[in-house]
Structure formats: C-alpha cells, structure tokens
Amino acid sequence: MPDRLASSRRRTVAIAMSLSGALLLGACATDDGATVREIGTEDGSSASSSGSASGSGSASAPASGSGSASGTAVDGTAPEVEQVDGDGGYTYASDVSAHRLVVRDVCVINELRSADPIDYDAIREIYTDGVHSVNSDGSVRSVAGFATAEDRNNAVAATFDAATPLDDFVTAALDGEGIFADAGDGARAQGIAKGVQNQIMVAWTVHELNAAIDKAEAGELDADEGAPHNWDEAWAFYHGAEPGCAPYATADSRADNFGTATDDGTAQSNVAILAAMEAGRDALLEGDVDAAVAAREEILRNLIVTYTQASVRYATVAAQDVAEGDLEAAAAHQAEGLAFFRVLRPLLADAGVDLSTLDLTAIDAIYDLSAEPGTGDGDVVREALAPALAELGIDDAEIGTLS
C-alpha cells in the first residue's frame, strides 16, 4: 500500500476507533454477565442495549457467503477478535465473532453523518474499506463489500432491475448526485444512515438466510461451514455486537411508535424474529430443511411488519412537517421514508408477493425526492400495501396504530 494511502487509511481507522471508543465508554456488567453499552439508536438518540459476550475459545472463521473483503488491516495482520457465544439471547452454532462486528462500522457511520459539517469522505472510507470486522487472514469485511457484489441471494437486484442498487443509493447520497442531486445535508445524511443500517444490513441478513436454506437443501449441514454458519451470520448482521446500530434497533423504534412493543420496550417483531432464528438454527442442526424454511418465512414476515411501519410513519411525518412549514425537515423525512420503503419492496418479493400485482404508484409519488414532500400520508401507504399484507396474513393489530 503506498505511503499516502496507508496514512489516509490509518487516519480513518483512528477516527473510527476513537468514535467506537466513545460509543463503548461507560459499559458496565449486568447481573447476568451481559454487557450494557450506550449506543446510538437509529433515530440518532442514545439507548442502552445488551448482549451476551461469553467466550467460546474457537478460532475466527472466514466469511462464508457474506460481504466481500474490500480492504486489509492497516498493518496487514488480523487483530485479536474477542470470541463470543451469542448476542441478544441468540446462541451461535458456529464462530461469527468477526462478522458481528460489522455493525460497529455502522455505528461510526451514524456518528459521522450526525456531525456538522458532515465529513462525507470519512464516511465513504469506512463504508468502502471497513474497520472493525477483520478476518483471520487480515482482510476486512466491509458494508460496501456486500452492497457492490452482484451475486447476492435475495430479491434486491431483481426488484430494482439493477446490478448494485444498494450501493447505488448510498453512493448517490454520499456524492450528492442522482436522486440526491438537489438534496440538502439532512436528506443526504438520512439516505446514508438508513441506506447502510437498513437497506444493506437487512439485505445481508436475508441473503444469509437464503444461503443457509440453499446449503441445507444441498446437504451442507456442517455447523462451522455449512447452513448453520450462514444462519448465524444472519443474526450477526441483524443484531450483532451493537444492536443499537443494526436493523434490530429500527424494529424497536417503530414498535414504540405503533404500540407494538412488549413491556420492556422490545418490538414484538424482534421477539418473533429471535424465536424463529433459534428454531431455524436448531432445525438446520437436525437436518430439518422444511422447519428451517418455515423459520425463514416467519423472519421475513416480521421484517415486513417493521418496514411497513417505517414506510407508513415517514409519509405521515413528512406531511406534518409540510403542514408546519418545515420543508427542510420534510425533505429529510421523505428521504428517510424512501430508504425504508426500499427495504420493504424486496422483502415482499422474498416473501413470495408478486410486486406486479400491487399498485405502489401512490407510495412512489410520496417518496419521489424530485417532488415536493408531503404529497400523501401514512394512510395512503397503508392502503396501497393492504393487499400484500393480507396475502401474508399480517393483520392491522400486528402493524399497530401510529401515535
């Protein structure tokens, strides 16, 4: 690596590690031995989250069907990776100790996009090269490594009729080009944040679930390298080491908005996803492919609940902003809603909904960044999605009522 590039890389890693250190300050042990950290939530506030961190003592495994390694550690060697047995109540069947650290890159990106002014170059480098998730060979697993790959096992590329629609969206927000050409920093920041934390990380989660099923159907059931390993990676990307920077946090936030959280503030959808993750893991370890497929469908169903809530909420919020005369906030919320709706579309396809049978033009108009925000509200979104939700057996009570 040329000296200039190595120096730049070291600077970015130093920024990332400094921000990560700030996120992890104040960590304290709980009665059950888990670690509680103050972490940035999906809406930019701070929240406590917990996850187990007991040692397993196994060696770090290379990526298996996950994001491509787009960089190398600064000195070409892999750092020591803390070995863990599980996160957030889920016990891993294999070693995904490095995979689960990808969400720490998301934490740093969220911190950087909240700065004034926004350091787009620093965000771009962390997004492109990665920092925290380092393989045993010294290669770095990056968010962009997944987003730029064209062989991913989900409905994203087909839904948007593009090779790399996830990276296209985030890159447009970073560059202020394409659909973000006329957008302000608020809208671009939301495009980056929700594009990374939600579009990419959810697509990565679904990719691993589908890869696990494909391996199981092919008889590849070894816990360390076969279907159970990919299944574990799905939880590592959905929840991971810092759930407050992962899609898991979005589900909790939207459940709070719609009255669908449990007494402890956990989204009912997250409770259901965790149970399905555990059921699918056990099914794969036992070679029961049909049960694993059923678990995947339950996970998809509950992801759809979360991102329906998100798509409904931000149409409503943007319309309220316009009514109050705050067009800058409306534009930012419009971009946020667009990012969430772009999660929902391929999820519906992955769950078996034929998108061509749905009339989504009203939602597209609401989230068209070239149009004025506030052209419709959440009721319009909910009505347009009603046939798909009915097909999947998702009722009004599961979505809840926006407050």
C-alpha positions in Angstrom: 0.0 0.0 0.0 1.5 3.4 -1.0 2.6 5.6 2.0 0.0 8.2 1.2 -2.9 5.7 1.1 -1.6 3.9 4.2 -1.5 7.2 6.0 -5.1 8.0 5.0 -6.2 4.6 6.0 -4.6 4.9 9.4 -6.3 8.3 9.9 -9.7 6.9 9.1 -9.1 3.9 11.3 -8.1 6.2 14.1 -11.3 8.2 13.7 -13.4 5.1 13.7 -11.7 3.6 16.7 -12.0 6.9 18.6 -15.7 7.1 17.8 -16.1 3.4 18.7 -14.4 4.0 22.0 -16.8 6.8 22.8 -19.7 4.6 22.0 -18.4 1.9 24.3 -17.5 4.2 27.2 -19.5 3.6 30.3 -20.0 -0.1 29.6 -21.0 -2.0 32.7 -21.6 -5.6 33.7 -25.2 -6.6 34.4 -26.3 -9.2 36.8 -26.5 -11.8 34.1 -23.0 -11.2 32.9 -24.0 -9.4 29.7 -22.6 -6.0 28.7 -24.6 -2.9 28.5 -23.4 0.0 26.3 -24.6 3.4 25.5 -25.0 3.3 21.7 -26.6 5.5 19.0 -30.1 4.4 18.1 -31.5 4.5 14.5 -33.0 7.9 15.2 -29.8 9.5 16.4 -30.6 9.3 20.1 -28.9 7.2 22.8 -30.2 4.0 24.2 -28.9 1.1 26.3 -28.7 -2.3 24.7 -27.4 -5.6 26.0 -26.0 -8.8 24.6 -24.1 -11.8 26.0 -20.4 -11.9 25.5 -19.2 -15.2 26.9 -16.1 -16.7 25.4 -16.1 -19.7 23.1 -12.4 -20.1 22.6 -12.8 -21.1 18.9 -10.7 -19.7 16.1 -12.1 -16.9 13.9 -13.7 -18.3 10.8 -13.5 -16.7 7.3 -16.6 -15.3 5.7 -18.9 -17.8 4.1 -21.2 -16.3 1.6 -21.1 -12.9 3.3 -19.8 -9.5 2.2 -16.6 -9.4 0.2 -13.4 -8.3 1.9 -12.6 -5.0 0.2 -9.6 -4.0 2.3 -6.9 -5.2 4.6 -5.9 -4.4 8.1 -3.6 -1.4 8.3 -0.5 -3.5 9.1 -1.7 -6.5 7.0 -2.4 -8.6 10.0 -5.6 -9.5 11.8 -6.2 -8.1 15.3 -7.3 -10.3 18.2 -11.0 -10.9 18.0 -13.0 -11.5 21.1 -14.7 -14.8 20.9 -18.4 -14.8 21.7 -21.1 -17.5 22.1 -24.1 -15.3 21.3 -25.8 -11.9 21.1 -29.1 -10.7 22.4 -30.3 -14.0 23.6 -29.3 -16.0 20.5 -26.6 -18.6 20.8 -24.4 -19.1 17.8 -23.8 -22.6 16.5 -20.6 -21.5 14.8 -18.0 -18.8 15.1 -19.2 -15.4 13.8 -17.1 -13.4 16.2 -15.7 -11.2 13.4 -19.0 -11.0 11.4 -20.9 -9.5 14.3 -18.5 -6.5 14.4 -19.7 -5.1 11.1 -22.4 -3.2 12.9 -19.7 -1.2 14.7 -18.8 0.3 11.3 -22.5 1.3 11.1 -22.2 3.0 14.5 -19.3 5.1 13.3 -21.0 6.0 10.1 -24.1 7.1 12.1 -21.9 9.2 14.3 -20.1 10.8 11.4 -23.3 11.6 9.5 -24.6 13.4 12.6 -21.7 15.8 12.7 -21.8 19.4 11.5 -20.3 19.7 8.9 -20.7 16.1 7.7 -17.4 14.5 6.7 -18.5 12.6 3.6 -15.0 11.4 2.8 -14.5 9.8 6.2 -17.9 8.1 5.9 -17.0 6.9 2.4 -13.8 5.4 3.5 -15.3 3.5 6.4 -18.2 2.3 4.2 -15.9 1.2 1.4 -12.9 -0.3 3.3 -14.4 -1.3 6.6 -12.6 -1.2 10.0 -13.9 -3.5 12.7 -14.8 -6.8 11.1 -11.3 -8.3 10.3 -10.9 -11.9 9.1 -8.1 -14.2 10.3 -6.2 -13.5 7.1 -6.2 -9.8 7.7 -8.8 -8.9 5.1 -11.6 -6.5 6.2 -15.3 -7.2 5.8 -17.0 -4.0 4.7 -20.5 -2.8 4.3 -19.8 -1.8 0.7 -18.2 -5.2 0.0 -21.7 -6.7 0.3 -23.5 -3.8 -1.4 -21.3 -3.9 -4.5 -21.4 -7.6 -5.1 -23.7 -8.8 -7.9 -24.3 -12.4 -6.8 -26.4 -11.8 -3.7 -29.1 -14.3 -2.7 -32.1 -12.1 -2.3 -34.7 -10.2 -4.4 -33.0 -6.8 -4.2 -31.4 -6.7 -7.7 -34.4 -8.1 -9.4 -36.8 -5.7 -7.6 -34.9 -2.6 -8.7 -33.7 -4.0 -12.0 -30.1 -3.0 -11.3 -26.9 -4.8 -10.5 -25.9 -3.0 -7.3 -28.9 -0.9 -6.2 -27.9 -0.8 -2.5 -24.5 0.7 -3.3 -26.1 3.0 -6.0 -28.4 4.5 -3.3 -25.7 5.1 -0.7 -23.2 6.4 -3.1 -25.7 8.8 -4.6 -26.3 10.2 -1.0 -22.6 10.4 -0.4 -21.9 12.2 -3.6 -25.0 14.4 -3.7 -25.8 13.1 -7.1 -28.5 11.1 -8.9 -31.7 11.2 -6.8 -29.8 13.2 -4.2 -28.6 15.8 -6.6 -30.8 18.6 -5.2 -30.9 17.2 -1.7 -29.6 19.1 1.4 -27.4 17.6 4.0 -30.3 16.4 6.1 -31.8 14.3 3.3 -28.3 13.0 2.3 -27.5 12.1 5.9 -30.7 10.1 6.2 -30.1 8.4 2.9 -26.6 7.3 4.0 -27.7 6.2 7.5 -30.8 4.3 6.5 -29.2 3.0 3.3 -26.5 1.4 5.4 -28.2 0.4 8.6 -31.4 -0.8 7.0 -31.3 -1.4 3.2 -27.9 -3.1 3.2 -27.9 -4.8 6.6 -31.4 -6.2 6.1 -30.5 -7.4 2.6 -27.4 -9.0 4.0 -29.5 -10.7 6.7 -31.9 -12.1 4.1 -29.0 -13.2 1.9 -27.6 -15.3 4.7 -31.0 -16.8 5.5 -31.4 -17.8 1.8 -27.9 -19.1 1.6 -28.4 -21.2 4.6 -31.6 -22.8 3.1 -29.7 -23.4 -0.2 -26.9 -25.1 1.6 -29.3 -27.2 3.7 -31.1 -28.3 0.6 -27.8 -29.4 -0.8 -27.0 -31.4 2.3 -24.3 -28.9 3.5 -25.1 -29.0 7.3 -21.8 -28.7 8.9 -22.1 -26.2 11.8 -18.8 -24.4 11.1 -19.1 -24.0 7.3 -22.5 -25.2 6.2 -26.0 -23.9 6.6 -25.9 -23.3 10.4 -23.0 -20.9 9.9 -24.8 -18.8 7.3 -27.9 -18.8 9.6 -25.7 -17.5 12.4 -24.4 -14.7 10.2 -27.9 -13.6 9.6 -28.3 -12.8 13.3 -24.8 -11.3 13.3 -25.9 -8.7 10.7 -29.4 -8.2 12.0 -28.4 -7.7 15.7 -24.6 -8.2 16.1 -22.3 -6.7 18.6 -24.1 -3.3 18.7 -27.8 -3.8 18.2 -28.5 -0.1 18.6 -26.7 0.4 15.2 -28.4 -2.6 13.5 -31.8 -3.2 12.0 -32.8 -4.6 15.4 -33.0 -1.0 16.7 -35.2 0.1 13.9 -37.7 -2.6 14.8 -37.8 -1.4 18.5 -38.2 2.2 17.5 -41.1 1.6 15.1 -42.8 -0.7 17.6 -42.6 2.2 20.1 -44.2 4.4 17.5 -47.0 2.0 16.7 -47.7 0.5 20.2 -46.4 -3.0 19.3 -43.6 -3.2 21.8 -43.5 -5.6 24.8 -43.4 -4.2 28.3 -39.6 -4.0 28.3 -39.7 -2.0 25.0 -38.7 -4.8 22.7 -40.6 -4.9 19.4 -42.9 -7.9 19.2 -41.4 -8.4 15.7 -38.0 -8.7 17.3 -39.3 -11.3 19.8 -40.8 -13.3 16.9 -37.6 -13.0 14.8 -35.4 -14.2 17.7 -37.7 -17.2 18.3 -37.6 -18.0 14.6 -33.8 -17.6 14.5 -33.5 -20.1 17.3 -36.0 -22.5 15.7 -34.2 -22.3 12.3 -30.8 -22.9 13.9 -32.0 -26.0 15.7 -33.8 -27.3 12.6 -30.6 -26.9 10.5 -28.5 -28.7 13.1 -31.0 -31.5 12.9 -31.2 -31.5 9.1 -34.9 -30.5 9.1 -35.0 -28.3 6.0 -38.8 -27.8 6.0 -38.7 -26.4 9.5 -35.8 -24.0 8.6 -37.8 -22.8 5.6 -40.8 -22.1 7.9 -38.5 -20.2 10.3 -37.2 -18.1 7.4 -40.7 -17.2 6.3 -41.5 -16.1 9.9 -38.5 -13.9 9.9 -39.4 -12.3 6.6 -42.9 -11.8 7.8 -41.8 -9.8 10.8 -39.3 -7.8 8.9 -42.2 -6.8 6.7 -44.1 -5.6 9.8 -41.2 -3.3 10.8 -40.6 -1.8 7.4 -44.4 -1.3 6.8 -44.5 0.6 10.0 -41.5 2.7 8.9 -42.9 3.4 5.4 -46.2 4.5 7.0 -44.6 6.6 9.6 -42.4 8.8 7.5 -45.1 9.6 5.0 -47.1 10.9 7.9 -44.2 12.8 9.5 -43.2 14.4 6.2 -46.8 15.6 5.7 -46.8 17.0 9.2 -43.6 18.9 8.5 -45.0 20.5 5.4 -48.2 21.5 7.3 -45.9 23.1 9.9 -43.9 24.9 7.3 -40.6 23.0 8.0 -39.7 22.0 4.4 -36.1 21.0 5.4 -37.3 18.5 7.9 -39.9 17.3 5.4 -37.2 16.6 2.8 -35.1 14.7 5.3 -38.0 12.6 6.5 -39.0 12.0 2.8 -35.5 10.6 2.2 -35.7 8.5 5.3 -39.0 7.1 4.3 -37.7 6.3 0.8 -34.8 4.3 2.3 -37.2 2.3 4.4 -39.6 1.7 1.6 -36.7 0.4 -0.5 -36.1 -2.2 2.3 -39.8 -3.2 2.1 -40.1 -3.8 -1.6 -37.6 -6.7 -2.0 -38.7 -8.1 1.4 -42.2 -8.5 -0.1 -40.8 -10.2 -3.1 -38.6 -12.5 -1.0 -41.7 -13.5 1.0 -43.4 -14.5 -2.3 -45.6 -11.5 -3.1 -45.8 -10.7 -6.8 -45.0 -7.0 -6.8 -46.5 -6.6 -10.3 -50.0 -7.2 -8.7 -49.6 -4.2 -6.4 -50.3 -0.6 -7.2 -47.5 1.2 -5.5 -47.6 4.4 -7.5 -49.0 6.4 -4.7 -46.2 5.4 -2.4 -43.6 6.1 -5.2 -45.1 9.6 -5.5 -44.8 10.3 -1.8 -41.2 9.2 -1.8 -40.1 10.7 -5.1 -37.2 13.0 -4.0 -37.6 15.1 -7.1 -41.1 16.1 -6.0 -42.3 18.2 -3.1 -42.5 16.2 0.1 -45.9 15.8 1.9 -47.9 14.7 -1.2 -49.5 12.0 0.8 -49.7 10.5 4.3 -49.4 7.2 6.1 -53.0 6.2 5.3 -52.2 6.3 1.6 -49.2 4.0 2.2 -51.1 1.6 4.4 -53.9 1.3 1.8 -51.5 0.6 -1.0 -49.8 -2.1 1.0 -53.0 -3.7 2.3 -53.3 -6.4 -0.4 -49.7 -7.6 0.2 -50.2 -7.7 4.0 -53.4 -9.6 3.6 -51.7 -12.1 1.4 -49.1 -12.7 4.1 -51.6 -12.9 6.9 -50.4 -9.7 8.6 -53.3 -8.0 10.3 -53.9 -4.5 11.5 -53.1 -5.4 15.1 -49.6 -6.5 14.1 -48.9 -3.2 12.4 -50.5 -1.2 15.2 -51.6 2.4 15.3 -49.2 5.3 14.8 -49.0 7.7 17.7 
